[in-house]
Amino acid sequence: MAREVAAITGGRLIDPVKQRDLSAAAPIKITIQERGLCPRYSALVFENVTVKPSPLWLRYRLEALGMNRSRTSWT
């Protein structure tokens, strides 16, 4: 999305891969076995997350989109 916006507006795109701090210890270890099939991989780590049932409004919204409990694992 950022690439498209930069292209449309003539803005400058800053590549986040080149901006990352390689000296920081990674919280997870990822190994790419076939670099030819996966030349670039990004990941996010979420910490301090509490898993609990979804609010009723979200359940209704997901149901309206055709996501029902029997086919998915949302709660």
Biopython code that builds the backbone (N, CA, C, O; Angstrom):
import numpy as np
from Bio.PDB.StructureBuilder import StructureBuilder

atoms = [
    (1, "MET", "N", (0.824, -1.175, 0.000)),
    (1, "MET", "CA", (0.000, 0.000, 0.000)),
    (1, "MET", "C", (0.878, 1.252, 0.000)),
    (1, "MET", "O", (0.617, 2.200, -0.740)),
    (2, "ALA", "N", (1.909, 1.248, 0.827)),
    (2, "ALA", "CA", (2.785, 2.419, 0.904)),
    (2, "ALA", "C", (3.467, 2.677, -0.435)),
    (2, "ALA", "O", (3.653, 3.830, -0.826)),
    (3, "ARG", "N", (3.836, 1.620, -1.133)),
    (3, "ARG", "CA", (4.472, 1.787, -2.442)),
    (3, "ARG", "C", (3.512, 2.431, -3.432)),
    (3, "ARG", "O", (3.911, 3.290, -4.217)),
    (4, "GLU", "N", (2.247, 2.018, -3.397)),
    (4, "GLU", "CA", (1.258, 2.585, -4.304)),
    (4, "GLU", "C", (1.019, 4.061, -4.003)),
    (4, "GLU", "O", (0.950, 4.877, -4.921)),
    (5, "VAL", "N", (0.894, 4.406, -2.732)),
    (5, "VAL", "CA", (0.677, 5.802, -2.352)),
    (5, "VAL", "C", (1.865, 6.654, -2.775)),
    (5, "VAL", "O", (1.685, 7.754, -3.298)),
    (6, "ALA", "N", (3.072, 6.158, -2.556)),
    (6, "ALA", "CA", (4.269, 6.899, -2.951)),
    (6, "ALA", "C", (4.308, 7.094, -4.463)),
    (6, "ALA", "O", (4.695, 8.160, -4.941)),
    (7, "ALA", "N", (3.913, 6.076, -5.212)),
    (7, "ALA", "CA", (3.919, 6.184, -6.670)),
    (7, "ALA", "C", (2.866, 7.181, -7.160)),
    (7, "ALA", "O", (3.125, 7.964, -8.075)),
    (8, "ILE", "N", (1.691, 7.149, -6.556)),
    (8, "ILE", "CA", (0.607, 8.049, -6.980)),
    (8, "ILE", "C", (0.913, 9.499, -6.620)),
    (8, "ILE", "O", (0.694, 10.404, -7.426)),
    (9, "THR", "N", (1.422, 9.715, -5.407)),
    (9, "THR", "CA", (1.646, 11.085, -4.933)),
    (9, "THR", "C", (3.012, 11.636, -5.296)),
    (9, "THR", "O", (3.265, 12.827, -5.116)),
    (10, "GLY", "N", (3.900, 10.784, -5.806)),
    (10, "GLY", "CA", (5.257, 11.224, -6.109)),
    (10, "GLY", "C", (6.104, 11.354, -4.852)),
    (10, "GLY", "O", (7.177, 11.957, -4.870)),
    (11, "GLY", "N", (5.607, 10.777, -3.759)),
    (11, "GLY", "CA", (6.328, 10.839, -2.484)),
    (11, "GLY", "C", (7.517, 9.904, -2.448)),
    (11, "GLY", "O", (7.709, 9.077, -3.339)),
    (12, "ARG", "N", (8.303, 10.048, -1.411)),
    (12, "ARG", "CA", (9.494, 9.224, -1.233)),
    (12, "ARG", "C", (9.154, 8.038, -0.340)),
    (12, "ARG", "O", (8.579, 8.212, 0.734)),
    (13, "LEU", "N", (9.502, 6.852, -0.774)),
    (13, "LEU", "CA", (9.245, 5.645, -0.002)),
    (13, "LEU", "C", (10.474, 5.305, 0.824)),
    (13, "LEU", "O", (11.580, 5.209, 0.292)),
    (14, "ILE", "N", (10.282, 5.125, 2.105)),
    (14, "ILE", "CA", (11.375, 4.705, 2.989)),
    (14, "ILE", "C", (11.187, 3.221, 3.254)),
    (14, "ILE", "O", (10.188, 2.809, 3.842)),
    (15, "ASP", "N", (12.142, 2.429, 2.822)),
    (15, "ASP", "CA", (12.057, 0.980, 2.974)),
    (15, "ASP", "C", (12.292, 0.605, 4.435)),
    (15, "ASP", "O", (13.379, 0.857, 4.956)),
    (16, "PRO", "N", (11.293, 0.002, 5.120)),
    (16, "PRO", "CA", (11.455, -0.352, 6.531)),
    (16, "PRO", "C", (12.518, -1.421, 6.763)),
    (16, "PRO", "O", (13.082, -1.510, 7.854)),
    (17, "VAL", "N", (12.793, -2.230, 5.746)),
    (17, "VAL", "CA", (13.826, -3.260, 5.895)),
    (17, "VAL", "C", (15.192, -2.615, 6.085)),
    (17, "VAL", "O", (16.012, -3.105, 6.862)),
    (18, "LYS", "N", (15.436, -1.527, 5.382)),
    (18, "LYS", "CA", (16.726, -0.843, 5.503)),
    (18, "LYS", "C", (16.811, -0.014, 6.782)),
    (18, "LYS", "O", (17.908, 0.360, 7.197)),
    (19, "GLN", "N", (15.671, 0.282, 7.414)),
    (19, "GLN", "CA", (15.631, 1.112, 8.610)),
    (19, "GLN", "C", (15.706, 0.297, 9.908)),
    (19, "GLN", "O", (15.804, 0.882, 10.986)),
    (20, "ARG", "N", (15.663, -1.016, 9.830)),
    (20, "ARG", "CA", (15.598, -1.825, 11.045)),
    (20, "ARG", "C", (16.928, -1.848, 11.794)),
    (20, "ARG", "O", (17.994, -1.656, 11.208)),
    (21, "ASP", "N", (16.843, -2.082, 13.077)),
    (21, "ASP", "CA", (18.010, -2.138, 13.953)),
    (21, "ASP", "C", (18.451, -3.590, 14.087)),
    (21, "ASP", "O", (17.813, -4.368, 14.796)),
    (22, "LEU", "N", (19.515, -3.953, 13.423)),
    (22, "LEU", "CA", (19.992, -5.340, 13.433)),
    (22, "LEU", "C", (20.744, -5.698, 14.705)),
    (22, "LEU", "O", (21.045, -6.869, 14.933)),
    (23, "SER", "N", (21.053, -4.708, 15.538)),
    (23, "SER", "CA", (21.792, -4.991, 16.765)),
    (23, "SER", "C", (20.882, -5.494, 17.876)),
    (23, "SER", "O", (21.360, -6.102, 18.834)),
    (24, "ALA", "N", (19.573, -5.251, 17.765)),
    (24, "ALA", "CA", (18.629, -5.693, 18.789)),
    (24, "ALA", "C", (18.394, -7.200, 18.667)),
    (24, "ALA", "O", (18.357, -7.748, 17.565)),
    (25, "ALA", "N", (18.239, -7.856, 19.809)),
    (25, "ALA", "CA", (17.976, -9.293, 19.811)),
    (25, "ALA", "C", (16.547, -9.555, 19.361)),
    (25, "ALA", "O", (15.614, -8.916, 19.847)),
    (26, "ALA", "N", (16.372, -10.485, 18.441)),
    (26, "ALA", "CA", (15.041, -10.828, 17.939)),
    (26, "ALA", "C", (14.313, -11.688, 18.971)),
    (26, "ALA", "O", (14.915, -12.593, 19.550)),
    (27, "PRO", "N", (13.010, -11.417, 19.213)),
    (27, "PRO", "CA", (12.269, -12.209, 20.196)),
    (27, "PRO", "C", (11.920, -13.611, 19.709)),
    (27, "PRO", "O", (11.583, -14.477, 20.516)),
    (28, "ILE", "N", (11.995, -13.847, 18.396)),
    (28, "ILE", "CA", (11.731, -15.176, 17.837)),
    (28, "ILE", "C", (12.792, -15.494, 16.789)),
    (28, "ILE", "O", (13.442, -14.590, 16.264)),
    (29, "LYS", "N", (12.963, -16.763, 16.489)),
    (29, "LYS", "CA", (13.931, -17.205, 15.488)),
    (29, "LYS", "C", (13.164, -17.738, 14.277)),
    (29, "LYS", "O", (12.324, -18.627, 14.413)),
    (30, "ILE", "N", (13.454, -17.199, 13.103)),
    (30, "ILE", "CA", (12.810, -17.632, 11.864)),
    (30, "ILE", "C", (13.895, -18.109, 10.911)),
    (30, "ILE", "O", (14.898, -17.426, 10.707)),
    (31, "THR", "N", (13.690, -19.270, 10.336)),
    (31, "THR", "CA", (14.628, -19.819, 9.369)),
    (31, "THR", "C", (13.910, -20.016, 8.045)),
    (31, "THR", "O", (12.881, -20.687, 7.987)),
    (32, "ILE", "N", (14.446, -19.435, 6.984)),
    (32, "ILE", "CA", (13.880, -19.599, 5.645)),
    (32, "ILE", "C", (14.680, -20.692, 4.955)),
    (32, "ILE", "O", (15.877, -20.540, 4.713)),
    (33, "GLN", "N", (14.014, -21.789, 4.642)),
    (33, "GLN", "CA", (14.703, -22.930, 4.057)),
    (33, "GLN", "C", (14.942, -22.771, 2.559)),
    (33, "GLN", "O", (15.955, -23.250, 2.049)),
    (34, "GLU", "N", (14.052, -22.122, 1.857)),
    (34, "GLU", "CA", (14.179, -21.933, 0.411)),
    (34, "GLU", "C", (14.163, -20.445, 0.091)),
    (34, "GLU", "O", (13.102, -19.895, -0.204)),
    (35, "ARG", "N", (15.316, -19.780, 0.143)),
    (35, "ARG", "CA", (15.386, -18.337, -0.091)),
    (35, "ARG", "C", (14.914, -17.946, -1.485)),
    (35, "ARG", "O", (14.427, -16.832, -1.678)),
    (36, "GLY", "N", (15.047, -18.834, -2.452)),
    (36, "GLY", "CA", (14.571, -18.549, -3.803)),
    (36, "GLY", "C", (13.050, -18.445, -3.867)),
    (36, "GLY", "O", (12.511, -17.715, -4.699)),
    (37, "LEU", "N", (12.355, -19.177, -2.984)),
    (37, "LEU", "CA", (10.897, -19.147, -2.949)),
    (37, "LEU", "C", (10.371, -18.055, -2.019)),
    (37, "LEU", "O", (9.210, -17.658, -2.117)),
    (38, "CYS", "N", (11.224, -17.572, -1.118)),
    (38, "CYS", "CA", (10.809, -16.551, -0.150)),
    (38, "CYS", "C", (11.943, -15.545, 0.033)),
    (38, "CYS", "O", (12.662, -15.609, 1.030)),
    (39, "PRO", "N", (12.117, -14.611, -0.916)),
    (39, "PRO", "CA", (13.240, -13.676, -0.830)),
    (39, "PRO", "C", (13.098, -12.638, 0.282)),
    (39, "PRO", "O", (14.088, -12.041, 0.705)),
    (40, "ARG", "N", (11.859, -12.419, 0.759)),
    (40, "ARG", "CA", (11.646, -11.424, 1.821)),
    (40, "ARG", "C", (10.533, -11.911, 2.735)),
    (40, "ARG", "O", (9.489, -12.362, 2.264)),
    (41, "TYR", "N", (10.753, -11.822, 4.031)),
    (41, "TYR", "CA", (9.769, -12.264, 5.016)),
    (41, "TYR", "C", (9.708, -11.241, 6.141)),
    (41, "TYR", "O", (10.745, -10.771, 6.607)),
    (42, "SER", "N", (8.514, -10.896, 6.575)),
    (42, "SER", "CA", (8.332, -9.971, 7.686)),
    (42, "SER", "C", (7.473, -10.637, 8.754)),
    (42, "SER", "O", (6.601, -11.448, 8.443)),
    (43, "ALA", "N", (7.719, -10.298, 9.990)),
    (43, "ALA", "CA", (6.938, -10.859, 11.093)),
    (43, "ALA", "C", (6.732, -9.806, 12.167)),
    (43, "ALA", "O", (7.534, -8.883, 12.311)),
    (44, "LEU", "N", (5.664, -9.952, 12.909)),
    (44, "LEU", "CA", (5.381, -9.099, 14.057)),
    (44, "LEU", "C", (5.217, -9.973, 15.284)),
    (44, "LEU", "O", (4.694, -11.084, 15.198)),
    (45, "VAL", "N", (5.658, -9.480, 16.408)),
    (45, "VAL", "CA", (5.476, -10.185, 17.667)),
    (45, "VAL", "C", (4.569, -9.333, 18.539)),
    (45, "VAL", "O", (4.861, -8.164, 18.792)),
    (46, "PHE", "N", (3.478, -9.913, 18.994)),
    (46, "PHE", "CA", (2.560, -9.222, 19.890)),
    (46, "PHE", "C", (2.796, -9.751, 21.297)),
    (46, "PHE", "O", (2.775, -10.960, 21.526)),
    (47, "GLU", "N", (3.019, -8.848, 22.226)),
    (47, "GLU", "CA", (3.251, -9.244, 23.611)),
    (47, "GLU", "C", (2.145, -8.693, 24.495)),
    (47, "GLU", "O", (1.461, -7.738, 24.128)),
    (48, "ASN", "N", (1.976, -9.295, 25.651)),
    (48, "ASN", "CA", (0.981, -8.865, 26.641)),
    (48, "ASN", "C", (-0.432, -8.849, 26.055)),
    (48, "ASN", "O", (-1.172, -7.880, 26.224)),
    (49, "VAL", "N", (-0.795, -9.931, 25.366)),
    (49, "VAL", "CA", (-2.118, -10.060, 24.772)),
    (49, "VAL", "C", (-2.950, -10.987, 25.639)),
    (49, "VAL", "O", (-2.493, -12.061, 26.030)),
    (50, "THR", "N", (-4.169, -10.569, 25.937)),
    (50, "THR", "CA", (-5.088, -11.402, 26.710)),
    (50, "THR", "C", (-6.117, -11.990, 25.763)),
    (50, "THR", "O", (-6.814, -11.254, 25.066)),
    (51, "VAL", "N", (-6.217, -13.320, 25.733)),
    (51, "VAL", "CA", (-7.186, -13.989, 24.876)),
    (51, "VAL", "C", (-8.489, -14.113, 25.656)),
    (51, "VAL", "O", (-8.523, -14.681, 26.748)),
    (52, "LYS", "N", (-9.555, -13.575, 25.081)),
    (52, "LYS", "CA", (-10.871, -13.637, 25.713)),
    (52, "LYS", "C", (-11.925, -13.632, 24.630)),
    (52, "LYS", "O", (-11.602, -13.367, 23.472)),
    (53, "PRO", "N", (-13.172, -13.914, 24.960)),
    (53, "PRO", "CA", (-14.223, -13.933, 23.941)),
    (53, "PRO", "C", (-14.355, -12.576, 23.256)),
    (53, "PRO", "O", (-14.183, -11.527, 23.875)),
    (54, "SER", "N", (-14.666, -12.627, 21.961)),
    (54, "SER", "CA", (-14.864, -11.406, 21.190)),
    (54, "SER", "C", (-16.118, -10.690, 21.677)),
    (54, "SER", "O", (-17.060, -11.333, 22.139)),
    (55, "PRO", "N", (-16.136, -9.360, 21.578)),
    (55, "PRO", "CA", (-17.346, -8.638, 21.971)),
    (55, "PRO", "C", (-18.517, -8.988, 21.045)),
    (55, "PRO", "O", (-18.319, -9.395, 19.900)),
    (56, "LEU", "N", (-19.715, -8.825, 21.552)),
    (56, "LEU", "CA", (-20.910, -9.202, 20.813)),
    (56, "LEU", "C", (-21.008, -8.487, 19.462)),
    (56, "LEU", "O", (-21.404, -9.100, 18.471)),
    (57, "TRP", "N", (-20.655, -7.212, 19.410)),
    (57, "TRP", "CA", (-20.743, -6.469, 18.149)),
    (57, "TRP", "C", (-19.841, -7.085, 17.087)),
    (57, "TRP", "O", (-20.202, -7.121, 15.910)),
    (58, "LEU", "N", (-18.655, -7.578, 17.501)),
    (58, "LEU", "CA", (-17.724, -8.176, 16.550)),
    (58, "LEU", "C", (-18.239, -9.536, 16.087)),
    (58, "LEU", "O", (-18.111, -9.884, 14.913)),
    (59, "ARG", "N", (-18.814, -10.297, 16.998)),
    (59, "ARG", "CA", (-19.388, -11.590, 16.623)),
    (59, "ARG", "C", (-20.504, -11.414, 15.596)),
    (59, "ARG", "O", (-20.584, -12.167, 14.626)),
    (60, "TYR", "N", (-21.373, -10.406, 15.814)),
    (60, "TYR", "CA", (-22.450, -10.130, 14.858)),
    (60, "TYR", "C", (-21.877, -9.735, 13.502)),
    (60, "TYR", "O", (-22.368, -10.170, 12.461)),
    (61, "ARG", "N", (-20.850, -8.918, 13.524)),
    (61, "ARG", "CA", (-20.241, -8.442, 12.276)),
    (61, "ARG", "C", (-19.624, -9.605, 11.496)),
    (61, "ARG", "O", (-19.806, -9.708, 10.283)),
    (62, "LEU", "N", (-18.896, -10.477, 12.194)),
    (62, "LEU", "CA", (-18.279, -11.633, 11.544)),
    (62, "LEU", "C", (-19.343, -12.585, 10.995)),
    (62, "LEU", "O", (-19.191, -13.141, 9.908)),
    (63, "GLU", "N", (-20.410, -12.762, 11.754)),
    (63, "GLU", "CA", (-21.508, -13.617, 11.291)),
    (63, "GLU", "C", (-22.140, -13.034, 10.028)),
    (63, "GLU", "O", (-22.472, -13.770, 9.098)),
    (64, "ALA", "N", (-22.306, -11.709, 9.998)),
    (64, "ALA", "CA", (-22.884, -11.047, 8.826)),
    (64, "ALA", "C", (-21.994, -11.203, 7.599)),
    (64, "ALA", "O", (-22.485, -11.200, 6.471)),
    (65, "LEU", "N", (-20.693, -11.340, 7.812)),
    (65, "LEU", "CA", (-19.747, -11.533, 6.707)),
    (65, "LEU", "C", (-19.637, -12.988, 6.282)),
    (65, "LEU", "O", (-18.881, -13.322, 5.371)),
    (66, "GLY", "N", (-20.401, -13.858, 6.951)),
    (66, "GLY", "CA", (-20.380, -15.272, 6.592)),
    (66, "GLY", "C", (-19.364, -16.083, 7.366)),
    (66, "GLY", "O", (-19.127, -17.247, 7.045)),
    (67, "MET", "N", (-18.761, -15.486, 8.379)),
    (67, "MET", "CA", (-17.789, -16.206, 9.205)),
    (67, "MET", "C", (-18.546, -16.770, 10.403)),
    (67, "MET", "O", (-18.794, -16.059, 11.377)),
    (68, "ASN", "N", (-18.910, -18.044, 10.331)),
    (68, "ASN", "CA", (-19.641, -18.588, 11.477)),
    (68, "ASN", "C", (-18.748, -19.485, 12.318)),
    (68, "ASN", "O", (-17.706, -19.948, 11.856)),
    (69, "ARG", "N", (-19.151, -19.720, 13.520)),
    (69, "ARG", "CA", (-18.372, -20.437, 14.512)),
    (69, "ARG", "C", (-18.000, -21.853, 14.062)),
    (69, "ARG", "O", (-16.939, -22.352, 14.435)),
    (70, "SER", "N", (-18.832, -22.493, 13.286)),
    (70, "SER", "CA", (-18.550, -23.872, 12.889)),
    (70, "SER", "C", (-17.385, -23.975, 11.912)),
    (70, "SER", "O", (-16.766, -25.033, 11.797)),
    (71, "ARG", "N", (-17.077, -22.873, 11.198)),
    (71, "ARG", "CA", (-15.988, -22.909, 10.219)),
    (71, "ARG", "C", (-14.719, -22.211, 10.696)),
    (71, "ARG", "O", (-13.665, -22.370, 10.080)),
    (72, "THR", "N", (-14.799, -21.451, 11.767)),
    (72, "THR", "CA", (-13.644, -20.684, 12.232)),
    (72, "THR", "C", (-13.383, -20.945, 13.700)),
    (72, "THR", "O", (-14.167, -21.617, 14.369)),
    (73, "SER", "N", (-12.278, -20.411, 14.199)),
    (73, "SER", "CA", (-11.933, -20.638, 15.596)),
    (73, "SER", "C", (-12.108, -19.384, 16.453)),
    (73, "SER", "O", (-11.622, -19.354, 17.583)),
    (74, "TRP", "N", (-12.795, -18.337, 15.946)),
    (74, "TRP", "CA", (-12.966, -17.143, 16.763)),
    (74, "TRP", "C", (-13.960, -17.402, 17.870)),
    (74, "TRP", "O", (-14.874, -18.215, 17.736)),
    (75, "THR", "N", (-13.761, -16.685, 18.981)),
    (75, "THR", "CA", (-14.651, -16.872, 20.128)),
    (75, "THR", "C", (-15.374, -15.603, 20.461)),
    (75, "THR", "O", (-16.168, -15.573, 21.401)),
]
sb = StructureBuilder()
sb.init_structure("model")
sb.init_model(0)
sb.init_chain("A")
sb.init_seg("    ")
for serial, (resi, resn, name, xyz) in enumerate(atoms, 1):
    if name == "N":
        sb.init_residue(resn, " ", resi, " ")
    sb.init_atom(name, np.array(xyz, "f"), 0.0, 1.0, " ", f" {name:<3s}", serial, name[0])
structure = sb.get_structure()
